[in-house]
Amino acid sequence: MARGDAEFVAFVEAFSARLLHAAYLLTGDRHQAEDDVQTALVRTYASWSGIQRKDPFAYTRKVLANHVIDRWRRPIRENAGELPERAVGDDFVDGVAAHEWLMRALAGLSARERAIVVLRHYWDLSEVDVAAELKVSVGTVKSTNSRASAKIRVAVEPETSTVGPRS
């Protein structure tokens, strides 16, 4: 192993699951999310010597978000078809329902709205940090987040949202 590789491996083991979950929230597609995380990790590894002592998670998160946003700007559609999901036991019903609720809510948002909601509420970034990562103004983050939140509230009817985000 090259110098620093062990630290990179430890970083990947510690943060890849969280990055994958966030990528899935951004893309809505499990396989695309896996590809996006791999791309972000490859780019992080290429810059590892310069960032490992700073905040490599923040760097990777930014690379991931920018990569997903770049793909939205230059969409290339590939449809290999949907594979059937495997059967899930009753123990997972609540988790699956919450997951479906979240993905349905995010699917109704534009690419920018979705990115802002995920960065702001999943990664718990401040409005200033979201603005810096997306290269938009803080006012844009605030107004877009407000519009996206309103869309989510309207899109999910109270009687159908028995399973949703818990406060």
N, C-alpha and C positions, 0 to 999 in steps of 0.2 A: 504494500500500500504506500502511496505517496504521502508526503508530510501533509497533515491536515485532513486526510481522507477519513480517518477514524472519527474526527469531530463532525465531519459532514454526515457520515453514516448515523451518528448519534442524533444529529439534528433532524435527519429524515425520519428516523424511527420515532422521535418525539412529536413531530408536527405534521407528518403526512396525512394522518387521519383527519385532522382539523382542516387542513388545506383541501382535502378531497371533499369533505362535507360542504365547505364554502363554495368550491367550484361547482358542485352539484346544485347548490342553491342559485348560483349565477346562471348556469346553463340549462338546468332542468333535464339533463341527459347524463346518466351515470357513466356511459362509455366516453362521452366527450369530456366530462369532468376528469376522468382518469388521464386522458391524453393531455388536458390542459395542465394538470398538476405535474405530469412528467416533464412537459415543456418548461414550466416554471422552475422545477428542480434542476434541470439541465442548465438553464441560464444562471441559476444561483451557483451551481457548482463551478461554472466558468468564471464567476467573479468571487469565488469563495475566499481566496487569499486577502482580498480587499475588504470583505464585509464580515468575516467570521468573528471579529472582535467587537463589531458594532452591534446591530440588531438584525441578524439574518432572517428572523421570521418576518419582520416588517418589510424587508427587502423582497423576500419571496412572495409575500402577500401582494405587494405592489406589482411585481412582475406578473403574477397570476391574474390580477384584475386587469392590468393593461393588455395582456394577451387575449383575454376573453373579449374585452371591449374592441380591440383591433379586429377580431374575427367578426364581431357584429357590424363593424364599419365596412368590411369587405366579405360579405357572406358568400360562402361556397357551400352549396347544399349537396349533401350525400344522404340518400335514403336507402339503407340496406334492408329496411323493413323492421317491424317490431317483433321481437322474440317473446314468446309467452312467458309470463312470470311463473315461478314455481309456487306451489301451494304453501300457504302460511298457516301455522297453527293458531288456535284461538288466543294464545298468550300474547300474540303480537298485534291483535286487532286494534287496540287503542293506539299503539305506536304507528301502525299503518294508516289509520284514520287521521291522525294528527299530521302525518307526513303528506297525505293526499290533500288535506286542507291547506297546508302551507304551499305545496306546489301549485295547486289551483289558484291560490291567491297571488302568487308570484307570476304565474303564467299570464295574468291579465294586465301586467305592467309592461311598459316599454323597456327597451334595453337599458336606457339611462336610469329610469326609475328603479328598475330591479337592482342595478349596480349600487345605487345610492342606498336603497333599503338594506341590502345585504351588508355593505360596508358599515353603515351606520348602526344597524340593530343586531346583526349577527357578530360582526367583529367589534362592535361597541366602540367605533372610532368617533371622535368628536367631529362636528361639522367642519371645522377648520382642516382636520386631517383628511376627511373625505374630499373636500374641495382640492386640497393639494394633490392627492392621489389621482383624481380624475381631471385635474387641470381645468376646473371651473371655479366660479366665484362662490363664496359662502352663501350668498343670497340664492344662487341657483340650487345649491344643496338644500337649503331650508324650504324653498318653494316646491321643489321637486319631491322632497320627502313628504311634505304636507299633502300634495296632490296624490302621491302614491298611497299614502295611508288612507286617504278618503276613498280611493278606488277599492282598496282592500276591504274597508268597512262596508261599502255599498255592495261589493261583489259577493260577499259571504253573508247570506241571510241568517238572522239570528236562530231560526228554528233548525237550520241545517248545520250550524256550527257548534254542535254539542261537544265536539272534540276539537279543540283548537289550542292556541297558545295559552298557557296557564300563567297567571300573574303571581 
